[in-house]
Every structure is written in C-alpha cells, then in structure tokens.
Amino acid sequence: MPTKRQRITRAIVPGVSEVALHFLSDGLFPLPANSENDAMRWQYFTTTEEKGKILSQCRDAIIVAWIEARPGTRPSWWWLSEAPEKVRRRLGGIGDAAHEHLAYVEDYAHGIPAQFIDPWSVEYYNGRARDINGKKVGDHSKGDFAGRAVDPKDPPIYESEATYLKRCGLLLPEEKRRLRKKDFEPEVISV
C-alpha cells in the first residue's frame, strides 16, 4: 500500500523560512508548495523592520547563492541598500527619467530609473495633447516642458550590472572568471 510521504526540507539559513528566502532572493530560492498563506503574510503583514532583521540574518547566504547562479548581478535589495552608487552610468540614448521633470519619486530598478518620460506626457505638458474628439487637453500652453520621451530608435543605454560591479571593484575573483563578453555589453532600455 502506498504511503504518503511528507517532504522534509532543511533551512538554508536556520531560523529563516523558505518563504522569506524566496522573496529576499528575488525568487532565486523556490517558493515552497502550499505556502500561499505564508507568502501573503510575508508580503502584506511583515513590516519593513522585520524584513530588514531577517535579511541581516541571511544576506550573506543569499549573496553567495546569487553570485553562483547569476554572476555579474546583484539582488534588488542590494541595489537599494548596499550599492555604492544608486545609479549605473548612462552611456547614451534619448529619453529622460520621469523624476527629473515630473512629480515622480526617484526610483531605480537595479541601478536604472524605473520610469521614463513617455510621448503623451511631452505632448500634454507642452499644450499639444488632444482628446479623441480633437479638443485640447489640459491648460499647459507655454510649451516649455523640457522632458524628452524615450526615442524608440535611440533609447537610453546604461552600463551593464557586470560593468558597474567591475568599475566599483565589487566583482569577486571566481565571479569574474565566469563572466562572458556579453555580460559587459550595455543595457538598452525598452519601453
């Protein structure tokens, strides 16, 4: 007669749940089966302070596993709390970060602005936006909005994460050996 076996897991970091590891590692560690309730608790009811304390317990284990799996990159929390420079170097392209011209919070995803100016915002804030009936939208008729929308033919380009880490002297020797030429190619923003 078949028996139902319960899977026994060993915590990677004693005292830190697999659910916490999953979220703190940006999904590098798998989310355990049947953990929906624990996942919701983590996402919506665990305070930032509690998450920070848990991260301090497992940050080294996450970084070691992260570098093994994804050399030349770092998890999102690293970019928020440990990166020596919050923004990667911009190498070219046309398009401004939204926070430079609009009332947006300065926000970055892995060292790159999270939001850029879109063509509609340029039209609206320069007084050229029209609704579906051709009627002017808004009262911005000065035409002095300086923000530039992302140009699909020449989008913003940033240094790669690997290039950033190398420039800042943060690549580990073993990590450096595992990187390829393509890991150092610039990152083109797609909107």
Long-range contacts (C-beta under 8 A, 24 or more apart in sequence): 7-33, 12-58, 12-61, 12-65, 13-57, 13-58, 13-61, 15-57, 16-54, 16-57, 16-58, 17-42, 20-51, 20-54, 20-58, 21-58, 21-62, 24-51, 24-54, 24-55, 24-58, 24-62, 24-75, 24-77, 25-62, 25-65, 25-66, 25-75, 26-75, 26-76, 28-62, 28-65, 28-66, 28-69, 28-70, 28-75, 29-65, 67-172, 67-175, 71-162, 71-175, 71-178, 71-179, 71-183, 72-160, 72-161, 72-162, 72-165, 72-171, 72-175, 72-178, 72-179, 72-183, 73-110, 73-161, 73-162, 73-165, 74-110, 74-161, 74-165, 76-109, 76-110, 79-108, 79-109, 79-110, 79-111, 83-111, 84-168, 84-170, 85-111, 85-164, 85-168, 86-111, 87-111, 87-112, 87-113, 88-112, 88-158, 88-159, 88-160, 88-161, 88-163, 88-164, 88-187, 89-158, 89-159, 89-164, 89-167, 90-156, 90-157, 90-158, 91-157, 91-158, 91-159, 91-186, 92-154, 92-156, 92-157, 93-150, 93-151, 93-154, 93-155, 93-156, 93-157, 93-188, 93-189, 94-148, 94-150, 94-151, 94-154, 94-155, 94-156, 95-148, 95-149, 95-150, 95-151, 95-155, 95-156, 95-189, 95-191, 96-147, 96-148, 98-147, 100-147, 101-145, 101-146, 101-147, 102-147, 110-161, 111-158, 111-161, 111-164, 112-158, 112-187, 112-189, 116-149, 116-150, 116-156, 116-189, 116-191, 117-147, 117-148, 117-149, 117-150, 118-149, 118-150, 118-191, 119-149, 121-145, 121-147, 121-149, 122-147, 122-148, 122-149, 150-189, 150-191, 152-191, 155-188, 155-189, 155-190, 155-191, 156-188, 156-189, 157-186, 157-187, 157-188, 157-189, 158-186, 158-187, 158-189, 159-186, 159-187, 160-184, 160-185, 160-186, 160-187, 161-187
